[in-house]
């Protein structure tokens, strides 16, 4: 569906495409080469620091981690019969009496030590760190001028979360980014307008329509829940269809149109964030840019962010991540694939974002030892980098601000692999082909914003991924061969990809020279004794 058809269906054709470009309220867009339209944003070029970094770690952390029951808690606690709803009844009570605003009040982040965590992530090999600035629950985790009451300094932990993360990243020499999700609160929190259909609370509304006047005598006296829930509007079409939110993510298919005031408030909040915290990267959990195509707020934010970099840093030195991008939009920012990866070398740098567990902390994953292993993460990283991508990895943080011991073990093992093999990752670029092996025969296609993770054929010893740096070729063997020998078919004397001589093959981990021979079938390499971390074995080929 093209944008004009979408806008006609929403009754907004002729208005949304002609939204006033320079109606910015208090926040004027910084002048510069970028204008708030897609054609102008095509001037974007990915800065070298991002292309060289390859690996970042993300703290997707906020009040929805407090229940320790997994992602989308603030929405699904209002969905009768849902696992979050059932959990909420037992832990907190009915959502007509104890809503998400009250979960925020429970969140204190009392064990949060950002310096220690970011130091750990640097040791794991991360070159950039991203902190969540807000989620669809709409609580700003920073000193927010335009969300003055529902932010983490005023409620919950009473701390400036972004400031703490930003300082730690700076102290560790890491690039700092923020993830911004709040554009979707309008429709995402519509579940809070519901009521149970059965049982003792049938017909009693949840707390989604409460206003400031109902707060007398409550802990939230003087606060307006509508500034948080943003539910002073009719429900979208099919709002009781819990899956409709996904079909309406791009502000189509019957979503109730967000008001201009809502869009401008989001714009102002985000510009305020940029000016106060000066991030190197902004990740938007949206189709293309926030509120597009019903508002140009996201376009204005992008132009301001890029122009600010040109003005203050004397070059375009910042990155925006966006999802579900068309070919033009992929020139305007860095394409992000959620829980998945491309099946080919992409002409422009891109990024996978994934998690070792659930996006928000889920205690049940810890209890059943269900996290991704370090091996799985590293194999993903190697594959992604071979295709011109970066990996952004979320390590779920508990409500109290700590990570558990199983997560720490995984992070530490990733660090050991990266310390030994990082030369095959950092600063590299794709080779002529990204790889060879059995897994290429069963690549899973992308769905929507990604979601092909783990659907392909598992790696075996024939799976090899390539990267290059200058005149050096790196080949990473995904699984250890039982006989200790590796045949790289793409480097045989008859190969169409490599016609030159091979003078030396070494292990990246310790520079050990390896015995090899070459014939039309491939480059045959004899590996040494099997190391402790015997996966994604990186070889340096001169």
LOSE-928147 format. One record per residue (C-alpha): z, y, x. Coordinates in steps of 0.1 Angstrom, whole numbers, padded with zeros to 4 digits, always signed. Layout:
BEGIN
ZYX
...
//
This chain:
BEGIN
+0000+0000+0000
-0010+0034+0015
+0013+0064+0014
-0006+0083-0012
-0006+0054-0036
+0031+0049-0030
+0038+0086-0038
+0017+0085-0070
+0037+0055-0082
+0069+0075-0075
+0056+0105-0094
+0057+0126-0062
+0021+0129-0053
+0011+0165-0046
+0047+0175-0038
+0060+0152-0011
+0029+0155+0010
+0032+0193+0008
+0069+0196+0015
+0078+0229+0032
+0075+0224+0069
+0099+0250+0080
+0126+0249+0054
+0154+0239+0077
+0185+0257+0063
+0209+0264+0091
+0192+0242+0117
+0160+0257+0130
+0136+0233+0147
+0132+0241+0184
+0097+0254+0192
+0076+0234+0215
+0045+0212+0217
+0056+0189+0189
+0051+0197+0153
+0066+0178+0123
+0035+0157+0115
+0022+0123+0127
-0008+0138+0146
+0013+0160+0167
+0039+0134+0174
+0011+0112+0189
+0016+0133+0221
+0047+0111+0228
+0047+0091+0259
+0074+0066+0267
+0096+0078+0296
+0097+0057+0327
+0134+0052+0325
+0130+0032+0292
+0101+0012+0305
+0120+0003+0336
+0154-0004+0320
+0144-0035+0300
+0179-0043+0288
+0204-0024+0266
+0236-0032+0248
+0246-0020+0214
+0279-0015+0197
+0270-0018+0160
+0305-0009+0151
+0321+0009+0123
+0345+0005+0093
+0325-0025+0080
+0338-0045+0110
+0374-0040+0097
+0373-0069+0072
+0357-0091+0100
+0335-0107+0073
+0300-0098+0085
+0272-0074+0078
+0265-0053+0047
+0301-0056+0035
+0301-0021+0019
+0272-0030-0003
+0280-0066-0011
+0317-0062-0018
+0304-0047-0051
+0282-0076-0060
+0301-0099-0083
+0301-0135-0070
+0288-0126-0035
+0308-0140-0005
+0319-0104+0004
+0330-0098-0032
+0350-0130-0032
+0365-0122+0002
+0374-0087-0009
+0392-0099-0041
+0415-0121-0020
+0421-0097+0009
+0422-0063-0008
+0420-0067-0046
+0394-0056-0071
+0368-0030-0061
+0377-0009-0091
+0411-0004-0075
+0403-0008-0038
+0369+0004-0029
+0351+0008+0004
+0367+0042+0009
+0400+0023+0011
+0385-0001+0037
+0378+0030+0058
+0414+0040+0054
+0425+0006+0068
+0402+0010+0099
+0423+0023+0128
+0404+0011+0160
+0438+0008+0177
+0426-0014+0206
+0393+0004+0213
+0388+0010+0251
+0353+0023+0255
+0355+0027+0292
+0364-0009+0297
+0337-0022+0274
+0309-0001+0287
+0319-0010+0323
+0316-0047+0312
+0282-0040+0298
+0270-0023+0330
+0282-0054+0349
+0261-0075+0325
+0230-0056+0336
+0225-0032+0308
+0207+0000+0317
+0213+0018+0285
+0241+0017+0258
+0237+0025+0221
+0265+0033+0198
+0263+0034+0160
+0266+0070+0147
+0267+0060+0110
+0257+0030+0089
+0244+0028+0053
+0281+0032+0043
+0276+0069+0052
+0307+0075+0073
+0298+0097+0103
+0315+0083+0135
+0315+0117+0152
+0326+0153+0147
+0302+0160+0119
+0298+0196+0106
+0278+0185+0076
+0299+0155+0067
+0332+0173+0073
+0356+0151+0054
+0340+0116+0056
+0339+0113+0094
+0360+0093+0119
+0380+0123+0130
+0393+0130+0095
+0397+0094+0081
+0401+0059+0094
+0408+0059+0132
+0410+0098+0134
+0389+0096+0166
+0356+0109+0178
+0339+0075+0183
+0306+0088+0196
+0323+0111+0221
+0343+0082+0235
+0312+0060+0239
+0291+0089+0253
+0317+0097+0280
+0320+0060+0290
+0282+0057+0292
+0280+0088+0314
+0308+0076+0336
+0289+0043+0341
+0256+0059+0348
+0240+0045+0317
+0215+0062+0294
+0232+0068+0260
+0217+0063+0226
+0228+0064+0190
+0218+0043+0160
+0214+0062+0127
+0213+0043+0094
+0227+0067+0067
+0194+0077+0052
+0196+0047+0028
+0231+0053+0014
+0215+0068-0017
+0201+0034-0029
+0221+0010-0007
+0254+0019-0023
+0242+0018-0059
+0261-0015-0062
+0293+0006-0063
+0282+0020-0097
+0284-0015-0112
+0312-0034-0130
+0320-0070-0134
+0301-0088-0161
+0327-0116-0165
+0364-0123-0160
+0395-0101-0165
+0379-0070-0150
+0346-0072-0171
+0333-0038-0179
+0357-0019-0157
+0336+0003-0133
+0339+0000-0096
+0349+0031-0077
+0313+0043-0070
+0314+0072-0095
+0349+0086-0087
+0351+0123-0079
+0375+0146-0062
+0395+0152-0093
+0406+0115-0096
+0422+0117-0061
+0454+0134-0072
+0484+0115-0058
+0461+0091-0038
+0457+0089+0000
+0423+0105-0005
+0436+0135-0024
+0413+0165-0017
+0384+0143-0007
+0353+0137-0029
+0341+0101-0029
+0307+0113-0039
+0303+0129-0005
+0306+0094+0008
+0290+0071-0018
+0263+0096-0029
+0260+0081-0063
+0257+0111-0085
+0223+0099-0097
+0208+0072-0120
+0203+0038-0106
+0169+0027-0093
+0146+0004-0112
+0158-0032-0110
+0190-0021-0093
+0208-0052-0104
+0183-0073-0086
+0201-0075-0053
+0169-0082-0034
+0152-0050-0047
+0168-0029-0019
+0145-0046+0006
+0113-0039-0015
+0125-0003-0019
+0133+0003+0018
+0103+0026+0022
+0113+0047-0009
+0089+0030-0032
+0088+0003-0059
+0109+0021-0084
+0137+0036-0062
+0152+0066-0078
+0139+0095-0057
+0166+0111-0034
+0173+0147-0041
+0162+0175-0017
+0199+0183-0011
+0205+0147+0000
+0175+0148+0024
+0185+0182+0038
+0221+0171+0043
+0209+0140+0063
+0186+0162+0083
+0214+0187+0092
+0238+0159+0101
+0213+0144+0125
+0204+0177+0141
+0241+0185+0145
+0245+0151+0162
+0217+0158+0186
+0230+0192+0196
+0266+0180+0202
+0260+0146+0219
+0226+0150+0235
+0215+0113+0233
+0187+0099+0253
+0176+0076+0225
+0178+0076+0187
+0174+0043+0168
+0165+0048+0131
+0170+0018+0108
+0141+0029+0086
+0105+0023+0078
+0089+0047+0103
+0112+0077+0102
+0141+0084+0079
+0132+0093+0043
+0095+0091+0049
+0073+0095+0029
+0094+0113+0002
+0107+0139+0027
+0096+0153+0060
+0132+0154+0072
+0126+0125+0097
+0094+0142+0110
+0114+0174+0116
+0142+0156+0134
+0117+0138+0157
+0098+0171+0165
+0131+0188+0172
+0144+0160+0194
+0112+0159+0215
+0109+0196+0218
+0146+0199+0228
+0140+0174+0256
+0109+0194+0268
+0129+0226+0268
+0162+0214+0283
+0150+0186+0306
+0116+0201+0314
+0099+0169+0303
+0098+0145+0275
+0127+0122+0285
+0139+0108+0252
+0131+0079+0229
+0130+0073+0192
+0130+0037+0179
+0114+0030+0145
+0105+0000+0125
+0074-0013+0105
+0051+0012+0122
+0014+0015+0116
-0010+0019+0146
-0007+0057+0146
+0031+0057+0143
+0034+0033+0173
+0020+0062+0194
+0047+0085+0181
+0078+0065+0190
+0088+0031+0204
+0083+0003+0180
+0114-0017+0173
+0113-0053+0161
+0145-0066+0144
+0156-0102+0153
+0121-0111+0165
+0095-0105+0192
+0059-0099+0196
+0035-0129+0203
+0014-0110+0227
+0014-0083+0254
+0017-0050+0235
-0003-0021+0249
+0027+0003+0244
+0063-0003+0253
+0084-0018+0224
+0119-0032+0218
+0136-0061+0202
+0170-0056+0187
+0191-0086+0180
+0227-0098+0180
+0247-0127+0194
+0263-0130+0159
+0262-0108+0128
+0255-0071+0130
+0291-0063+0119
+0318-0085+0132
+0322-0119+0114
+0353-0139+0123
+0338-0171+0109
+0311-0171+0135
+0337-0169+0162
+0357-0197+0145
+0328-0221+0145
+0316-0210+0180
+0283-0199+0164
+0273-0171+0188
+0240-0172+0207
+0245-0186+0242
+0238-0165+0273
+0209-0189+0280
+0193-0181+0246
+0197-0143+0253
+0182-0146+0288
+0153-0167+0276
+0146-0141+0249
+0148-0113+0274
+0124-0129+0298
+0099-0136+0271
+0102-0100+0257
+0098-0083+0291
+0067-0104+0299
+0051-0088+0268
+0060-0051+0277
+0092-0050+0257
+0129-0043+0261
+0159-0062+0246
+0187-0043+0228
+0216-0067+0223
+0244-0061+0199
+0278-0075+0209
+0299-0073+0177
+0331-0054+0180
+0362-0063+0159
+0377-0038+0136
+0404-0030+0161
+0378-0020+0187
+0380-0051+0209
+0356-0080+0215
+0368-0116+0214
+0370-0140+0244
+0339-0160+0235
+0318-0128+0234
+0332-0118+0268
+0323-0151+0283
+0287-0147+0271
+0284-0112+0284
+0298-0122+0318
+0273-0151+0321
+0245-0127+0312
+0258-0105+0340
+0257-0134+0366
+0221-0142+0357
+0210-0106+0359
+0228-0100+0392
+0208-0129+0407
+0175-0124+0390
+0173-0088+0379
+0144-0080+0403
+0121-0100+0381
+0132-0079+0351
+0139-0042+0360
+0110-0019+0367
+0084-0046+0361
+0052-0045+0340
+0032-0072+0322
+0007-0093+0342
-0027-0103+0330
-0012-0129+0307
+0025-0131+0295
+0029-0168+0301
+0019-0204+0296
+0035-0236+0282
+0042-0256+0251
+0060-0228+0232
+0028-0208+0230
+0013-0234+0207
+0038-0226+0179
+0045-0189+0178
+0061-0177+0146
+0045-0146+0130
+0065-0114+0123
+0078-0108+0088
+0084-0072+0077
+0104-0056+0105
+0106-0088+0126
+0126-0118+0117
+0107-0145+0136
+0136-0151+0160
+0142-0188+0166
+0113-0200+0145
+0089-0209+0173
+0089-0241+0194
+0118-0244+0217
+0112-0238+0254
+0107-0266+0279
+0099-0269+0316
+0063-0261+0310
+0071-0227+0296
+0066-0199+0322
+0067-0162+0318
+0051-0136+0341
+0059-0101+0352
+0046-0080+0380
+0058-0052+0403
+0032-0037+0426
+0015-0066+0444
+0044-0090+0436
+0041-0115+0408
+0072-0130+0392
+0072-0163+0373
+0103-0174+0354
+0106-0211+0345
+0124-0213+0312
+0139-0248+0316
+0147-0268+0347
+0122-0296+0353
+0138-0330+0355
+0119-0339+0387
+0125-0305+0403
+0088-0296+0405
+0070-0268+0387
+0033-0267+0380
+0020-0232+0372
-0015-0238+0358
-0024-0201+0356
-0022-0199+0395
-0045-0228+0404
-0074-0223+0427
-0098-0224+0397
-0077-0199+0377
-0096-0171+0360
-0064-0150+0363
-0058-0151+0401
-0084-0154+0428
-0064-0144+0459
-0043-0162+0483
-0006-0171+0479
+0013-0167+0511
+0050-0172+0500
+0071-0183+0471
+0108-0176+0470
+0137-0178+0446
+0146-0144+0434
+0183-0153+0432
+0187-0159+0470
+0153-0153+0487
+0151-0190+0496
+0115-0199+0506
+0101-0228+0486
+0075-0255+0495
+0043-0252+0475
+0007-0265+0474
-0023-0253+0454
-0052-0270+0439
-0076-0264+0409
-0049-0277+0385
-0023-0252+0395
+0004-0240+0419
+0029-0269+0425
+0063-0257+0436
+0092-0278+0448
+0126-0264+0436
+0159-0268+0456
+0190-0283+0442
+0198-0274+0406
+0219-0242+0404
+0247-0235+0380
+0226-0213+0358
+0195-0236+0356
+0175-0217+0331
+0149-0189+0334
+0146-0196+0371
+0128-0166+0386
+0103-0171+0414
+0088-0143+0435
+0052-0150+0445
+0035-0129+0472
//
